[in-house]
Amino acid sequence: MSDHTETEDLLSEYNFDYSKAKPNRFALKVVNITLDEDVAKVFTSSEAVNKALRAILTALPDSRMIGHI
């Protein structure tokens, strides 16, 4: 084991050049959807929103085409 502590290896500040940064191709693409305040009061979770939207989809004549619009 070393005779110095880990903090001796750490700098007090690091300056990164973010202009050379590249997107992480392995990261998931996250889509954020914002609900209006009145709707968010009723649908308090993503599961509740998905359940309601699936119910609406079953009422549509051809719900398979929704993703192609």
C-alpha positions as CSV (number, residue, x, y, z in Angstrom):
1,M,0.0,0.0,0.0
2,S,1.1,3.5,-0.7
3,D,2.3,5.8,2.1
4,H,0.3,8.8,0.8
5,T,-3.4,9.5,1.0
6,E,-5.7,9.6,-2.0
7,T,-6.3,13.3,-1.6
8,E,-2.6,14.0,-2.4
9,D,-3.4,12.7,-5.9
10,L,-6.4,15.0,-6.4
11,L,-6.2,18.5,-7.6
12,S,-8.3,21.2,-6.1
13,E,-9.7,22.1,-9.5
14,Y,-9.8,20.4,-13.0
15,N,-10.4,22.4,-16.2
16,F,-12.0,20.3,-18.9
17,D,-12.1,21.4,-22.6
18,Y,-15.8,20.7,-23.3
19,S,-15.4,22.0,-26.9
20,K,-13.8,18.6,-27.7
21,A,-16.5,16.6,-26.1
22,K,-18.5,14.1,-28.2
23,P,-22.0,12.7,-27.5
24,N,-22.1,9.3,-25.8
25,R,-23.2,7.0,-28.5
26,F,-24.1,4.3,-25.9
27,A,-26.3,6.6,-23.8
28,L,-30.0,6.2,-24.2
29,K,-31.9,9.0,-25.9
30,V,-34.3,10.4,-23.4
31,V,-37.4,12.2,-24.6
32,N,-38.9,14.6,-22.1
33,I,-42.6,15.5,-22.4
34,T,-44.0,18.2,-20.2
35,L,-47.6,18.1,-19.1
36,D,-49.6,21.2,-18.5
37,E,-50.2,21.8,-14.8
38,D,-53.9,20.9,-14.8
39,V,-53.1,17.6,-16.6
40,A,-50.2,16.8,-14.3
41,K,-52.5,17.1,-11.3
42,V,-54.6,14.3,-12.7
43,F,-51.8,12.1,-14.1
44,T,-49.2,12.0,-11.4
45,S,-47.0,9.2,-12.9
46,S,-45.8,8.1,-16.3
47,E,-47.7,4.8,-15.8
48,A,-51.0,6.8,-15.4
49,V,-50.4,8.7,-18.6
50,N,-49.5,5.6,-20.5
51,K,-52.6,3.7,-19.3
52,A,-54.8,6.6,-20.4
53,L,-53.2,6.9,-23.8
54,R,-53.5,3.2,-24.4
55,A,-57.2,3.4,-23.6
56,I,-57.6,6.2,-26.1
57,L,-55.6,4.1,-28.7
58,T,-58.0,1.2,-28.4
59,A,-60.8,3.6,-29.4
60,L,-59.1,4.7,-32.6
61,P,-60.1,2.9,-35.9
62,D,-56.6,1.9,-36.8
63,S,-54.2,2.5,-33.9
64,R,-51.4,0.8,-35.8
65,M,-51.0,3.8,-38.0
66,I,-50.5,6.3,-35.1
67,G,-46.7,5.9,-35.1
68,H,-46.6,6.7,-38.8
69,I,-48.3,10.0,-38.7
